[in-house]
């Protein structure tokens, strides 16, 4: 299943680089998004390196998911596609 990296979690003056926000195709409410908690997410860099994260929660009411990575995704990957395993 495909997802899009839409940004980092953060506040007015902070940014948490290890916690990414993703939007999954076809998911538009909180209850449908909650079914994906615990699944793995893979981002593949242009050089072929893979970063694997885990869905840890729902962000807001529109079906956006929070994904935690060991090392944060680079900023130029915003808008990139991720794969849900």
C-alpha positions, -999 to +999 in steps of 0.1 A: +000+000+000+013+035-009+016+065+015+030+100+012+054+117+036+038+151+043+061+165+071+075+162+106+056+163+139+062+194+159+050+225+176+052+262+170+090+263+177+100+227+177+103+199+152+107+162+159+127+148+130+123+111+141+085+113+139+071+116+104+035+123+094+022+103+065-010+102+045-022+068+032-042+066+000-079+061+006-078+068+043-096+099+054-108+094+090-094+086+123-110+052+128-098+038+094-063+051+101-062+034+136-062+000+119-026+007+106-010+012+140+019-012+145+026-017+108+060-011+092+068+017+067+097+016+043+113+046+025+139+040-002+165+067-009+176+075-044+209+057-036+189+025-026+193+028+012+162+017+031+149+033+063+122+014+082+098+029+106+068+019+127+033+034+128+028+045+164-004+065+163-029+087+145-024+125+141-056+145+141-090+135+127-082+134+089-065+100+089-028+111+091-005+086+107+026+092+129+056+070+121+087+068+142+121+061+126+154+054+143+171+080+122+148+108+108+139+111+072+158+138+053+140+170+045+142+166+008+120+135+010+089+154+019+063+145-007+080+111-014+062+079-015+066+052+012+055+016+013+034+001+040+044-035+048 
